[in-house]
Protein backbone atom coordinates (compact mmCIF):
# COMPACT_ATOMS: atom_id res chain seq x y z
CA UNK A 1 0.00 0.00 0.00
CA UNK A 2 1.45 3.37 -1.00
CA UNK A 3 1.70 6.22 1.49
CA UNK A 4 -0.97 8.13 -0.43
CA UNK A 5 -3.36 5.16 -0.25
CA UNK A 6 -2.55 4.68 3.41
CA UNK A 7 -3.22 8.29 4.27
CA UNK A 8 -6.51 8.42 2.37
CA UNK A 9 -7.58 5.21 4.07
CA UNK A 10 -6.81 6.70 7.48
CA UNK A 11 -8.63 9.92 6.66
CA UNK A 12 -11.69 7.97 5.58
CA UNK A 13 -11.65 6.06 8.83
CA UNK A 14 -11.42 9.32 10.77
CA UNK A 15 -14.02 11.01 8.52
CA UNK A 16 -11.51 13.79 8.06
CA UNK A 17 -11.63 13.62 4.30
CA UNK A 18 -15.16 14.97 4.50
CA UNK A 19 -14.01 17.81 6.71
CA UNK A 20 -11.61 19.47 4.36
CA UNK A 21 -11.37 17.84 0.94
CA UNK A 22 -8.89 15.87 -1.11
CA UNK A 23 -6.40 18.59 -2.06
CA UNK A 24 -5.18 19.04 1.49
CA UNK A 25 -5.13 15.28 2.07
CA UNK A 26 -2.09 14.98 -0.16
CA UNK A 27 0.04 17.32 1.94
CA UNK A 28 0.54 14.64 4.53
CA UNK A 29 0.54 11.90 1.93
CA UNK A 30 3.96 13.08 0.75
CA UNK A 31 5.26 13.57 4.27
CA UNK A 32 7.80 10.79 4.25
CA UNK A 33 9.26 12.22 7.44
CA UNK A 34 6.01 11.63 9.29
CA UNK A 35 7.41 8.43 10.69
CA UNK A 36 8.02 6.88 14.11
CA UNK A 37 10.08 9.30 16.17
CA UNK A 38 9.63 12.29 13.86
CA UNK A 39 8.86 15.62 15.51
CA UNK A 40 6.12 17.38 13.56
CA UNK A 41 4.69 20.90 13.83
CA UNK A 42 1.05 21.37 12.83
CA UNK A 43 0.51 25.11 12.28
CA UNK A 44 -3.15 25.92 12.75
CA UNK A 45 -4.09 22.51 14.12
CA UNK A 46 -7.70 23.45 14.86
CA UNK A 47 -9.32 20.62 16.78
CA UNK A 48 -6.56 18.21 15.77
CA UNK A 49 -7.96 16.48 12.67
CA UNK A 50 -4.62 16.13 10.85
CA UNK A 51 -2.48 15.90 13.97
CA UNK A 52 -4.46 12.82 14.94
CA UNK A 53 -3.46 11.11 11.69
CA UNK A 54 0.23 11.96 12.12
CA UNK A 55 0.25 10.51 15.64
CA UNK A 56 -1.03 7.22 14.27
CA UNK A 57 2.22 6.92 12.37
CA UNK A 58 4.26 7.28 15.54
CA UNK A 59 5.20 10.95 15.15
CA UNK A 60 5.28 13.33 18.09
CA UNK A 61 3.04 16.18 16.96
CA UNK A 62 3.23 19.69 18.32
CA UNK A 63 0.11 21.60 17.34
CA UNK A 64 -0.45 25.34 17.59
CA UNK A 65 -3.61 27.33 17.03
CA UNK A 66 -4.51 30.91 17.89
CA UNK A 67 -8.12 30.07 18.64
CA UNK A 68 -9.75 28.22 21.52
CA UNK A 69 -9.88 25.19 19.23
CA UNK A 70 -6.45 24.43 20.67
CA UNK A 71 -8.15 23.49 23.95
CA UNK A 72 -10.41 21.05 22.11
CA UNK A 73 -7.39 19.61 20.27
CA UNK A 74 -5.61 19.05 23.59
CA UNK A 75 -8.60 17.05 24.84
CA UNK A 76 -9.04 15.14 21.58
CA UNK A 77 -5.37 14.12 21.53
CA UNK A 78 -4.89 13.60 25.25
CA UNK A 79 -4.05 9.92 24.72
CA UNK A 80 -1.70 10.53 21.79
CA UNK A 81 1.90 11.69 21.45
CA UNK A 82 0.81 15.27 20.94
CA UNK A 83 1.47 18.60 22.63
CA UNK A 84 -0.91 21.46 21.89
CA UNK A 85 -0.31 25.17 22.44
CA UNK A 86 -2.46 28.24 21.95
CA UNK A 87 0.07 30.36 20.09
CA UNK A 88 0.52 33.03 17.42
CA UNK A 89 2.37 31.99 14.26
CA UNK A 90 4.19 35.34 14.34
CA UNK A 91 5.49 34.67 17.88
CA UNK A 92 6.15 30.95 18.06
CA UNK A 93 7.74 29.71 21.30
CA UNK A 94 10.13 27.19 19.71
CA UNK A 95 13.90 27.05 19.29
CA UNK A 96 15.38 26.99 15.77
CA UNK A 97 15.80 23.57 14.15
CA UNK A 98 13.24 21.90 16.42
CA UNK A 99 11.19 19.93 13.88
CA UNK A 100 11.62 17.25 11.22
CA UNK A 101 8.46 18.25 9.40
CA UNK A 102 6.14 21.27 9.38
CA UNK A 103 2.77 21.50 7.68
CA UNK A 104 0.00 24.09 7.57
CA UNK A 105 -3.22 23.10 5.87
CA UNK A 106 -5.58 25.91 4.89
CA UNK A 107 -4.55 28.28 7.68
CA UNK A 108 -1.83 30.78 6.73
CA UNK A 109 -4.10 32.60 4.27
CA UNK A 110 -6.24 33.61 7.27
CA UNK A 111 -3.41 35.65 8.81
CA UNK A 112 -2.84 39.40 8.27
CA UNK A 113 0.28 38.64 6.20
CA UNK A 114 0.44 35.16 4.70
CA UNK A 115 3.98 35.59 3.35
CA UNK A 116 5.44 36.63 6.68
CA UNK A 117 3.49 33.91 8.47
CA UNK A 118 5.10 31.32 6.21
CA UNK A 119 8.56 32.85 6.53
CA UNK A 120 8.41 32.46 10.31
CA UNK A 121 8.45 28.67 9.89
CA UNK A 122 11.50 27.38 7.93
CA UNK A 123 13.98 28.39 10.65
CA UNK A 124 12.24 25.86 12.89
CA UNK A 125 13.15 23.00 10.55
CA UNK A 126 16.10 20.75 11.17
CA UNK A 127 18.57 20.47 8.27
CA UNK A 128 16.96 18.09 5.78
CA UNK A 129 13.53 18.76 7.25
CA UNK A 130 10.49 19.39 5.09
CA UNK A 131 7.70 21.94 5.09
CA UNK A 132 4.41 21.82 3.18
CA UNK A 133 1.57 24.34 2.98
CA UNK A 134 -1.85 24.51 1.35
CA UNK A 135 -3.32 27.92 0.47
CA UNK A 136 -6.33 29.28 -1.36
CA UNK A 137 -5.68 29.65 -5.08
CA UNK A 138 -5.76 33.00 -6.88
CA UNK A 139 -6.26 31.19 -10.19
CA UNK A 140 -9.90 30.27 -9.61
CA UNK A 141 -12.42 33.08 -10.18
CA UNK A 142 -15.51 31.18 -9.04
CA UNK A 143 -15.27 32.21 -5.38
CA UNK A 144 -14.70 35.94 -6.03
CA UNK A 145 -18.23 36.83 -4.99
CA UNK A 146 -17.56 35.35 -1.56
CA UNK A 147 -14.99 38.12 -1.04
CA UNK A 148 -17.71 40.67 -1.73
CA UNK A 149 -20.16 39.03 0.65
CA UNK A 150 -17.47 38.54 3.30
CA UNK A 151 -17.24 42.30 3.83
CA UNK A 152 -20.59 41.89 5.58
CA UNK A 153 -20.54 38.26 6.72
CA UNK A 154 -17.30 38.56 8.68
CA UNK A 155 -19.01 41.17 10.87
CA UNK A 156 -21.97 38.94 11.66
CA UNK A 157 -22.40 37.11 14.93
CA UNK A 158 -21.25 33.51 14.43
CA UNK A 159 -24.70 32.18 15.29
CA UNK A 160 -26.36 34.41 12.67
CA UNK A 161 -23.83 33.54 9.99
CA UNK A 162 -24.20 29.83 10.72
CA UNK A 163 -27.95 30.10 10.12
CA UNK A 164 -27.34 31.83 6.78
CA UNK A 165 -24.88 29.11 5.80
CA UNK A 166 -27.63 26.57 6.41
CA UNK A 167 -29.10 27.74 3.09
CA UNK A 168 -26.43 25.70 1.29
CA UNK A 169 -28.34 22.54 2.21
CA UNK A 170 -31.27 23.22 -0.18
CA UNK A 171 -28.98 24.98 -2.68
CA UNK A 172 -26.99 21.77 -3.03
CA UNK A 173 -30.19 20.01 -4.12
CA UNK A 174 -30.85 22.75 -6.66
CA UNK A 175 -27.37 22.26 -8.12
CA UNK A 176 -27.91 18.51 -8.43
CA UNK A 177 -31.24 19.10 -10.13
CA UNK A 178 -29.83 21.65 -12.58
CA UNK A 179 -27.02 19.35 -13.62
CA UNK A 180 -29.56 16.78 -14.78
CA UNK A 181 -31.08 19.22 -17.28
CA UNK A 182 -29.64 18.70 -20.79
CA UNK A 183 -27.56 21.47 -22.40
CA UNK A 184 -28.46 24.40 -20.15
CA UNK A 185 -28.35 22.68 -16.78
CA UNK A 186 -24.61 22.66 -16.12
CA UNK A 187 -24.05 26.30 -17.27
CA UNK A 188 -26.93 27.33 -15.01
CA UNK A 189 -25.38 25.47 -12.08
CA UNK A 190 -22.02 27.12 -12.80
CA UNK A 191 -23.63 30.57 -12.87
CA UNK A 192 -25.34 29.88 -9.56
CA UNK A 193 -22.06 28.66 -8.06
CA UNK A 194 -20.35 31.86 -9.19
CA UNK A 195 -23.13 34.05 -7.75
CA UNK A 196 -23.33 32.15 -4.45
CA UNK A 197 -20.06 30.35 -3.69
CA UNK A 198 -20.54 27.43 -1.32
CA UNK A 199 -19.10 24.09 -0.35
CA UNK A 200 -20.33 21.11 -2.35
CA UNK A 201 -19.34 18.53 0.23
CA UNK A 202 -21.73 15.58 0.03
CA UNK A 203 -22.11 15.60 3.80
CA UNK A 204 -24.66 18.31 4.70
CA UNK A 205 -23.10 19.07 8.08
CA UNK A 206 -19.63 19.61 6.68
CA UNK A 207 -21.12 21.52 3.73
CA UNK A 208 -22.50 24.09 6.16
CA UNK A 209 -19.32 24.21 8.25
CA UNK A 210 -17.02 24.54 5.23
CA UNK A 211 -19.17 27.36 3.84
CA UNK A 212 -19.09 29.03 7.26
CA UNK A 213 -15.30 28.71 7.15
CA UNK A 214 -15.22 30.69 3.88
CA UNK A 215 -17.46 33.53 5.01
CA UNK A 216 -16.41 34.01 8.64
CA UNK A 217 -12.64 34.82 8.59
CA UNK A 218 -11.55 38.43 8.88
CA UNK A 219 -8.52 37.70 6.67
CA UNK A 220 -8.61 35.50 3.58
CA UNK A 221 -5.89 35.91 0.96
CA UNK A 222 -5.43 34.03 -2.32
CA UNK A 223 -2.11 33.10 -3.88
CA UNK A 224 -0.29 31.88 -6.99
CA UNK A 225 2.46 29.34 -7.42
CA UNK A 226 4.78 32.10 -8.63
CA UNK A 227 4.63 34.01 -5.35
CA UNK A 228 4.62 30.93 -3.12
CA UNK A 229 7.67 29.47 -4.88
CA UNK A 230 9.40 32.82 -4.33
CA UNK A 231 8.69 32.57 -0.59
CA UNK A 232 10.24 29.11 -0.46
CA UNK A 233 13.28 30.28 -2.45
CA UNK A 234 13.68 33.36 -0.23
CA UNK A 235 14.08 30.99 2.69
CA UNK A 236 16.68 28.88 0.91
CA UNK A 237 14.40 25.85 0.63
CA UNK A 238 15.20 23.25 -2.02
CA UNK A 239 13.53 20.40 -3.94
CA UNK A 240 10.29 22.34 -4.30
CA UNK A 241 7.31 20.21 -5.27
CA UNK A 242 3.78 21.00 -6.35
CA UNK A 243 1.30 18.84 -4.46
CA UNK A 244 -1.90 18.06 -6.33
CA UNK A 245 -4.53 20.81 -6.46
CA UNK A 246 -3.42 24.46 -6.09
CA UNK A 247 -2.00 25.93 -4.08
CA UNK A 248 0.09 23.27 -2.32
CA UNK A 249 3.88 23.30 -2.19
CA UNK A 250 6.54 21.33 -0.33
CA UNK A 251 10.19 22.20 0.17
CA UNK A 252 13.24 20.89 2.01
CA UNK A 253 15.75 22.70 4.19
CA UNK A 254 19.25 21.97 2.86
CA UNK A 255 21.42 19.73 4.99
CA UNK A 256 24.32 22.13 4.33
CA UNK A 257 23.14 25.74 4.52
CA UNK A 258 24.24 28.19 1.83
CA UNK A 259 24.08 31.65 3.46
CA UNK A 260 23.80 33.41 0.12
CA UNK A 261 20.91 31.28 -1.16
CA UNK A 262 19.15 31.45 2.18
CA UNK A 263 19.25 35.24 2.40
CA UNK A 264 19.10 36.36 -1.21
CA UNK A 265 15.81 38.02 -1.97
CA UNK A 266 14.33 40.06 -4.75
CA UNK A 267 13.76 43.79 -4.60
CA UNK A 268 10.99 44.79 -2.24
CA UNK A 269 10.67 41.31 -0.72
CA UNK A 270 11.19 40.78 2.99
CA UNK A 271 13.80 38.10 3.68
CA UNK A 272 12.99 34.88 5.46
CA UNK A 273 12.90 35.15 9.27
CA UNK A 274 16.18 34.19 10.92
C-alpha positions as CSV (number, residue, x, y, z in Angstrom):
1,X,0.0,0.0,0.0
2,X,1.5,3.4,-1.0
3,X,1.7,6.2,1.5
4,X,-1.0,8.1,-0.4
5,X,-3.4,5.2,-0.2
6,X,-2.5,4.7,3.4
7,X,-3.2,8.3,4.3
8,X,-6.5,8.4,2.4
9,X,-7.6,5.2,4.1
10,X,-6.8,6.7,7.5
11,X,-8.6,9.9,6.7
12,X,-11.7,8.0,5.6
13,X,-11.7,6.1,8.8
14,X,-11.4,9.3,10.8
15,X,-14.0,11.0,8.5
16,X,-11.5,13.8,8.1
17,X,-11.6,13.6,4.3
18,X,-15.2,15.0,4.5
19,X,-14.0,17.8,6.7
20,X,-11.6,19.5,4.4
21,X,-11.4,17.8,0.9
22,X,-8.9,15.9,-1.1
23,X,-6.4,18.6,-2.1
24,X,-5.2,19.0,1.5
25,X,-5.1,15.3,2.1
26,X,-2.1,15.0,-0.2
27,X,0.0,17.3,1.9
28,X,0.5,14.6,4.5
29,X,0.5,11.9,1.9
30,X,4.0,13.1,0.8
31,X,5.3,13.6,4.3
32,X,7.8,10.8,4.3
33,X,9.3,12.2,7.4
34,X,6.0,11.6,9.3
35,X,7.4,8.4,10.7
36,X,8.0,6.9,14.1
37,X,10.1,9.3,16.2
38,X,9.6,12.3,13.9
39,X,8.9,15.6,15.5
40,X,6.1,17.4,13.6
41,X,4.7,20.9,13.8
42,X,1.0,21.4,12.8
43,X,0.5,25.1,12.3
44,X,-3.1,25.9,12.8
45,X,-4.1,22.5,14.1
46,X,-7.7,23.4,14.9
47,X,-9.3,20.6,16.8
48,X,-6.6,18.2,15.8
49,X,-8.0,16.5,12.7
50,X,-4.6,16.1,10.9
51,X,-2.5,15.9,14.0
52,X,-4.5,12.8,14.9
53,X,-3.5,11.1,11.7
54,X,0.2,12.0,12.1
55,X,0.2,10.5,15.6
56,X,-1.0,7.2,14.3
57,X,2.2,6.9,12.4
58,X,4.3,7.3,15.5
59,X,5.2,10.9,15.2
60,X,5.3,13.3,18.1
61,X,3.0,16.2,17.0
62,X,3.2,19.7,18.3
63,X,0.1,21.6,17.3
64,X,-0.4,25.3,17.6
65,X,-3.6,27.3,17.0
66,X,-4.5,30.9,17.9
67,X,-8.1,30.1,18.6
68,X,-9.7,28.2,21.5
69,X,-9.9,25.2,19.2
70,X,-6.5,24.4,20.7
71,X,-8.2,23.5,23.9
72,X,-10.4,21.1,22.1
73,X,-7.4,19.6,20.3
74,X,-5.6,19.0,23.6
75,X,-8.6,17.1,24.8
76,X,-9.0,15.1,21.6
77,X,-5.4,14.1,21.5
78,X,-4.9,13.6,25.2
79,X,-4.1,9.9,24.7
80,X,-1.7,10.5,21.8
81,X,1.9,11.7,21.5
82,X,0.8,15.3,20.9
83,X,1.5,18.6,22.6
84,X,-0.9,21.5,21.9
85,X,-0.3,25.2,22.4
86,X,-2.5,28.2,21.9
87,X,0.1,30.4,20.1
88,X,0.5,33.0,17.4
89,X,2.4,32.0,14.3
90,X,4.2,35.3,14.3
91,X,5.5,34.7,17.9
92,X,6.2,30.9,18.1
93,X,7.7,29.7,21.3
94,X,10.1,27.2,19.7
95,X,13.9,27.1,19.3
96,X,15.4,27.0,15.8
97,X,15.8,23.6,14.2
98,X,13.2,21.9,16.4
99,X,11.2,19.9,13.9
100,X,11.6,17.3,11.2
101,X,8.5,18.3,9.4
102,X,6.1,21.3,9.4
103,X,2.8,21.5,7.7
104,X,0.0,24.1,7.6
105,X,-3.2,23.1,5.9
106,X,-5.6,25.9,4.9
107,X,-4.6,28.3,7.7
108,X,-1.8,30.8,6.7
109,X,-4.1,32.6,4.3
110,X,-6.2,33.6,7.3
111,X,-3.4,35.7,8.8
112,X,-2.8,39.4,8.3
113,X,0.3,38.6,6.2
114,X,0.4,35.2,4.7
115,X,4.0,35.6,3.3
116,X,5.4,36.6,6.7
117,X,3.5,33.9,8.5
118,X,5.1,31.3,6.2
119,X,8.6,32.8,6.5
120,X,8.4,32.5,10.3
121,X,8.5,28.7,9.9
122,X,11.5,27.4,7.9
123,X,14.0,28.4,10.6
124,X,12.2,25.9,12.9
125,X,13.2,23.0,10.5
126,X,16.1,20.7,11.2
127,X,18.6,20.5,8.3
128,X,17.0,18.1,5.8
129,X,13.5,18.8,7.3
130,X,10.5,19.4,5.1
131,X,7.7,21.9,5.1
132,X,4.4,21.8,3.2
133,X,1.6,24.3,3.0
134,X,-1.8,24.5,1.4
135,X,-3.3,27.9,0.5
136,X,-6.3,29.3,-1.4
137,X,-5.7,29.7,-5.1
138,X,-5.8,33.0,-6.9
139,X,-6.3,31.2,-10.2
140,X,-9.9,30.3,-9.6
141,X,-12.4,33.1,-10.2
142,X,-15.5,31.2,-9.0
143,X,-15.3,32.2,-5.4
144,X,-14.7,35.9,-6.0
145,X,-18.2,36.8,-5.0
146,X,-17.6,35.4,-1.6
147,X,-15.0,38.1,-1.0
148,X,-17.7,40.7,-1.7
149,X,-20.2,39.0,0.7
150,X,-17.5,38.5,3.3
151,X,-17.2,42.3,3.8
152,X,-20.6,41.9,5.6
153,X,-20.5,38.3,6.7
154,X,-17.3,38.6,8.7
155,X,-19.0,41.2,10.9
156,X,-22.0,38.9,11.7
157,X,-22.4,37.1,14.9
158,X,-21.2,33.5,14.4
159,X,-24.7,32.2,15.3
160,X,-26.4,34.4,12.7
161,X,-23.8,33.5,10.0
162,X,-24.2,29.8,10.7
163,X,-28.0,30.1,10.1
164,X,-27.3,31.8,6.8
165,X,-24.9,29.1,5.8
166,X,-27.6,26.6,6.4
167,X,-29.1,27.7,3.1
168,X,-26.4,25.7,1.3
169,X,-28.3,22.5,2.2
170,X,-31.3,23.2,-0.2
171,X,-29.0,25.0,-2.7
172,X,-27.0,21.8,-3.0
173,X,-30.2,20.0,-4.1
174,X,-30.8,22.8,-6.7
175,X,-27.4,22.3,-8.1
176,X,-27.9,18.5,-8.4
177,X,-31.2,19.1,-10.1
178,X,-29.8,21.7,-12.6
179,X,-27.0,19.4,-13.6
180,X,-29.6,16.8,-14.8
181,X,-31.1,19.2,-17.3
182,X,-29.6,18.7,-20.8
183,X,-27.6,21.5,-22.4
184,X,-28.5,24.4,-20.1
185,X,-28.4,22.7,-16.8
186,X,-24.6,22.7,-16.1
187,X,-24.1,26.3,-17.3
188,X,-26.9,27.3,-15.0
189,X,-25.4,25.5,-12.1
190,X,-22.0,27.1,-12.8
191,X,-23.6,30.6,-12.9
192,X,-25.3,29.9,-9.6
193,X,-22.1,28.7,-8.1
194,X,-20.4,31.9,-9.2
195,X,-23.1,34.1,-7.8
196,X,-23.3,32.1,-4.4
197,X,-20.1,30.3,-3.7
198,X,-20.5,27.4,-1.3
199,X,-19.1,24.1,-0.3
200,X,-20.3,21.1,-2.4
201,X,-19.3,18.5,0.2
202,X,-21.7,15.6,0.0
203,X,-22.1,15.6,3.8
204,X,-24.7,18.3,4.7
205,X,-23.1,19.1,8.1
206,X,-19.6,19.6,6.7
207,X,-21.1,21.5,3.7
208,X,-22.5,24.1,6.2
209,X,-19.3,24.2,8.2
210,X,-17.0,24.5,5.2
211,X,-19.2,27.4,3.8
212,X,-19.1,29.0,7.3
213,X,-15.3,28.7,7.1
214,X,-15.2,30.7,3.9
215,X,-17.5,33.5,5.0
216,X,-16.4,34.0,8.6
217,X,-12.6,34.8,8.6
218,X,-11.5,38.4,8.9
219,X,-8.5,37.7,6.7
220,X,-8.6,35.5,3.6
221,X,-5.9,35.9,1.0
222,X,-5.4,34.0,-2.3
223,X,-2.1,33.1,-3.9
224,X,-0.3,31.9,-7.0
225,X,2.5,29.3,-7.4
226,X,4.8,32.1,-8.6
227,X,4.6,34.0,-5.4
228,X,4.6,30.9,-3.1
229,X,7.7,29.5,-4.9
230,X,9.4,32.8,-4.3
231,X,8.7,32.6,-0.6
232,X,10.2,29.1,-0.5
233,X,13.3,30.3,-2.4
234,X,13.7,33.4,-0.2
235,X,14.1,31.0,2.7
236,X,16.7,28.9,0.9
237,X,14.4,25.8,0.6
238,X,15.2,23.2,-2.0
239,X,13.5,20.4,-3.9
240,X,10.3,22.3,-4.3
241,X,7.3,20.2,-5.3
242,X,3.8,21.0,-6.3
243,X,1.3,18.8,-4.5
244,X,-1.9,18.1,-6.3
245,X,-4.5,20.8,-6.5
246,X,-3.4,24.5,-6.1
247,X,-2.0,25.9,-4.1
248,X,0.1,23.3,-2.3
249,X,3.9,23.3,-2.2
250,X,6.5,21.3,-0.3
251,X,10.2,22.2,0.2
252,X,13.2,20.9,2.0
253,X,15.7,22.7,4.2
254,X,19.2,22.0,2.9
255,X,21.4,19.7,5.0
256,X,24.3,22.1,4.3
257,X,23.1,25.7,4.5
258,X,24.2,28.2,1.8
259,X,24.1,31.6,3.5
260,X,23.8,33.4,0.1
261,X,20.9,31.3,-1.2
262,X,19.2,31.4,2.2
263,X,19.2,35.2,2.4
264,X,19.1,36.4,-1.2
265,X,15.8,38.0,-2.0
266,X,14.3,40.1,-4.8
267,X,13.8,43.8,-4.6
268,X,11.0,44.8,-2.2
269,X,10.7,41.3,-0.7
270,X,11.2,40.8,3.0
271,X,13.8,38.1,3.7
272,X,13.0,34.9,5.5
273,X,12.9,35.1,9.3
274,X,16.2,34.2,10.9
